[in-house]
Amino acid sequence: MNFDIIIIGAGVFGTTTAIELSRRGYHTALLDPGPLPHPLAASTDISKVIRMEYGTDEQYMEMVEQCMPIWRAWNKVFDRPLFHEVGVAMFTQNVMAPGGFEYESFKTLNKRGHKPERLNADEIHTRFPAWKHGRYVDGFYHAIGGFAESGQVVTQLVKWAKNEGVHLEGECKIDEILEQKGRITGVKSTIGQIFNAKTVVVAAGAWTPVLLPELGPMMRVSGHPVFHLKPQNPGLFQFSNFPVFTADVARTGWYGFPVHPVDGVIKVSNHGIGLTIHPENDAREVTADDEAKLRNYLKTSFPGLANAPVASTRRCLYCDTLDEHFLIDHHPEKQGLVVASGGSGHGFKFAPILGSLIADCIESKKNPWLPKFQWRNLQPGTKGEEAARFHG
């Protein structure tokens, strides 16, 4: 089969790109092992945080500012609303100080004309009574932000891609990218299917360095524990008094969500170092040690969840670049090959603009945001720069 452009991977990077390319007139194929949404993909969960807070990094904040009205517009055309703008609470165990994620985020929000509400210990507990009184003494609540039902969003995007004329192969695992004399010619599946195209986009998330081993030194696949808890008092954790939260996140990694409107569970996870995991060869288990750390955290932060039963767990895989910025660029040595990956645990919120960003890269159009994500020489020891992440 012949196409203008083939995209490997139907997660949030791949589906949004397929939609945009089809709208730009390209005969596009979207290939994924399936089922869709893929149950092991990072995009496939009940929720992802939609926040604009990135410390001092104004580019990311500006990108999310562009996404917010699109998220709201998407709610009107989704089968049902999937973006829940419940606000984001970011609290600290010590007074916010220069250099800290929360302090710099608060400062940048105000600089850009936003109106976060700073809260002290008493105000935190009064407004959000599930938080243990006195444990968190400073921080802010920002009404712009919340969460998206991520797996359902990908389901909707796949449907949109089909409606836009994208050729979708949902049971197609690619094991070889074909080339002749340094020029990409297409891809081959594990069962021998050949798909021809002059441009191939690898948007395979954690599988990206498996398909492209040369990216191994620049990327790390890390697995992070996710818990879905069944609250004994759901009313304490509803949207009105329990927004999306980060709990001194750059120093602890902990963040979470209110009661899910469909599943009835509270998702709590850790945005930290994680475990180095091979996406195909290693088990994705949440360990007893992971749960012990969760219980200790809940006891000291949210007593009402300390003994909540665990309904389910998963180990979410990040495709980390060493500096934790995305990789969206043409391969420097293989003509016709584009990489759109390296979500590094914070890419989903950009879904409304990812497709146009990646399509501009493919077409070599100038885009003020692309230089940050270009192919770069990442050496061992490169420090991660995602401001909200716990780096140990």
N, C-alpha and C positions, 0 to 999 in steps of 0.2 A: 504494500500500500504506500502511496506517495502523499506527502504533506509538505506544506511550507515550513512548519515548525512542529517539533515534537517536544512535549513536556513530560519528564519523568517525575511522578509524584503528585498525588491529588490531595495534598494537605492544603493549608491556607495559602502558602506561597504559590503552589502550582495551580490551584483552581482559580484564584483571582487573576493570575497571569493568563490562563487560557481564555477566560471571559474577555479580558481586555484585548488580547491579540485577535480574537475572533471579531470583536467590534471594530478593530482596525483593518479588517479585511483579509486576515491570514487564514489559510486552511490549516487548522490546528488540531493536533491529536494530544490527548491527555491519557497517560498510561500509568496504571497503578496495580499492584498485586491484588488489592481489594481484600475483603468487602469494603464498600465505601459508606461512610467514612471508615478508614482503616482502624481497627480497634487498638493497634499498637502505636499509631501516630500520636505525636505530641498534641496535635490539634483536637484529638478525640477525647474529650472529657466533658463533665457536666458544666464547667465554668472556667473562664479565664478573666483575669483582672483587666479592666480598661481604665488606665490612669495616665495622667499627663506629667506626673512628678518624676523628674530625672536628675535631681540635684542641680548642678550648674549647667547641665547640657541643654542648651536652648534649642538645638536642632531637633532632638527627639520631642521636646515639648511642643515645638511648632508643628511637627508632623502629626502629633495627637490632636492638636487644635484643629488641624484640617480634617482629621478623621471624625471628630465628634458629631458635626452636623450630618455626616453621611451615615454614621451608626443610627442616628435618630430617624433619618429618612428611610433606611433599610427596614426599620421596625414597621413602617407603614406598608411595606410590600412583602415582608416575610409572611409565611403562612400564619404566624402569630408573633408577637413581639419577643425578640431574643436578646436584646440589649436592655439591661435593667440599670437605669441611672439612679442608683441608690446612694451615691456619694462614696467617698473613700476617707477613712480615718487613719492617720499616721501618728502614732504616739511613741514616746520615748521614756525610758526608765530614769534618765537624768535630764536636766534642763538642756534644751536644744542649744548647740554651740556651733560657731563657724567651723566649716569643714565636714560637719555631719550631714548625712543624707537628708534628714527631715529639715534641718535649719536651711540648707542651701535650696531645697525644693520650695520651702515656704517663701524664701527671699525671691527666688526666680518667678514663682507664681505672682507675687505682688508686682514685681518689675514688669511683667507682661500684662498687667491689668486684671488679674483674677482676684477673687475675694475669699481666700481660705480663712477659716475661723480658728484662731489660736485658743487652746483650752488648757487650763491647769488641772491638777489632780482632782479637785473637788468637782470641777465642771465636767471632766471626763466621766466620772462615776455617775453624776446626776443625769447627764444626758444619755449615757450609754451604760446602764446599770449592770450589764453582764461583765464589764471589766472590773477586776479586783481593785478595790479602793486603795489608792496609795502606791500601787505597783508602778503605774505609769503616771508621770508628773508633768509632762509637757507634750506638745505636739499640736496637730491641727486636724480639722475636718474640712474637706473640700467637696462641695455639692456636685461639681462637674466630674463625673466618673462613675464607675460601678463595675458591672461584670456582664459578660456575654455568655450565653449557653453555647459553648464552643463547638461541641460535636454536632449540635443541631444547626449551627451556622454553616459548618462545612457541608452538611446534608443539603442545605438550601443553596449553597454556592454550586454544588455539583448539579443540582436541578437547573440552575440558571445557565451553567455551562452547556448543558444539553440543549436548552432552549435557544442559546446563541449559536448553535450549529457546531459546537466542538465535538469532534469524534472521540468518544470516551471508551477506553478499554479497561474495564474494572477487574479483570482477572488476568493481568498481564505483568509478569515479573521480568524485568530487564536485567540481563546479566552481562551484556556487552554493548559498548558504544562503538559503532563502526566508523572507521576512518581510512582514508587513502592518502598517503603522502602528506600527513598532517592536516588533512581536510576532512571534516565530519561528513559522513554520508547517511547516517541513520543509526538504528539500534536493532538489536536482536534479543528476543525473549528466551526464557529458559526452555521453551518447547520448540524453538527454532523459527518463530515468526520473525519476518524482516519488515521493518517500517523504515521507509526512506524519507529523508529530509535534509535540507542544507543547513538547518539550524536545530540543535538539540539543547534543551534547557534542563539541567539537573536541579530539581527542586525536591529532593528526596529526604530532607530532614536528616535524621540520624543515620540513614543509609547512604548519605552523600559520600563520606570518605571510604565506604565499601566499594561504591561504583568508581570512585576516583581516588585510588590509593595515594596519589601524589599530594592529596590534601591532608593525609594523615598527620604530618608534622605541624600543620596549621590548625587542626581541629581536634576536639576531644568530645566523645560521646559520654555524657554523664547522666546518671539515673537518680531521681529525686523522689522521696516518699510522699505519697498523697493519701490522706485519710478522709473517708466519708463517715461522719459520725451521726448517730441518731440521738438528737437531744431529748432529754427527759422533760424539759420545759420549753417547747418550741416558741412560745410567745415571747420569751426573753431574747430571742435571736431573729426576730422578724425585721424586715426592711426598715421599719420606722425607728427602731432603736438599736440596730446592729448592722451598720453598713459594711461593705468590704473593708478589710483592715490590714495594716502592717504593724507589727509589734516590735519596735526597735530593730527593724528588719535587716539593716546592714550589719548589725552586731549579733543577730540571732538567726536570721533567715526566715522566721515565722510570719506567715500571712494567712488570710482566710476569707470566708464569705458568710453572709447570712444564710438562713434556711433556704434551700433551693425551692423555687416555686412549684416544681413538678416532682422532684425526687424526695423532697422532705428531709434532706440530710444537710449537714454543715460540712463543707469541704475545708480542711486545714492542710497546709503543705509547707515545705521548707525550701526556700530559694537560696541554696547554699552551694557547697562544693560538690556534693553528691558522690556517687561511686562511678568509677570508670567502667563502662559496660559496652560489650559488643552487641549491636542491635539484633543479631541473629543467633549468636552462639552462647550468650549468657542468659541465665534466668533473671527475670525482672521481679524479684521478690522484695516485699517490705518485711524487714526483719523484726525480731523481738526487741532488739536494741533500738530500732527506729521508734517502735511504739513506746518503749520506756522513756525516751526523750520527749515524745509527744505528751505523755501523761504528766511528766514533771513540769513541762511548759504550761499545760492546761491548768494544773493545780495552782500555779503561781500567777496565772493571768486571767483565766476564765473558770472560776470554781464550778459554775453551773454545767461545765462540760467535762469536768475532771473524770467522771465515771461513765460518761456517755458510751454506749456500745458502738463498736466499729462495724458499720454496715458493709463496707468494702474498702479495699485498698488497691493502689496501683503504683508502679514505679515509673514516673514520667521521664522519658528520655529527652534531654536537650542535645542539640547539635551545637556545641560551643566552638566558636573561634577563640583563639587564645586571648584576644583583647575584648571579646564579648560583643563586638559589633558585627552586623550582618556581612555576608559576602555576596555581593551582587555585581557580577562583572563577566566580561569575556575571558575565556581561558587564554593565557598569554602565549601558549604554544600550540593550541589546537584550534584552527580556524573553524568557526561555526559552532563552537561549544560555549555555552553560557552557564554559569553557576549562580543559583539563587537559593541560598541556604544560610546556615549559621545563625539561626534564630536565637540561640543562646538563652532560651527561657523567657524572652520578653518580646517576641515578634508578633503574637496573635493580634494584639490591640491595633496593629497597623493594617489590618485586613482591607479597610476601605481604600487605601492608597497603594498597597503593595503591587497590585496588578499593573497600574500605570507606571509605577517606579521601575518595575522589572521590564516592562515593554519599552520604556524609554531607553533603558540600557541595551536591550536587544537591537533597537533601531539606531543606537549611538547618538541619541538626542541629548542635548544638554539638559541637565536637571540639577538644581542646586543641592539636592540631598545626596546624589549618587557618589560624589567624591569620598564621602565618609566610608562607603561600603566597597570601594574598589579593591582589586587584587593587591595584596600587600605582603611584605616580607615579615612574617611573624616568627620570631625566634623562640626557642625554648626559654622559659623564664619571663615571657611577656606577661604583664599583669592585666587581669581583667578590669574593665572600666565601667561595667554596668553598676550605677551608683547604688541601686537598691539591693544588690546581691551581697550575701554574707560570704566573705572570702577566707574565713578562718583566722 
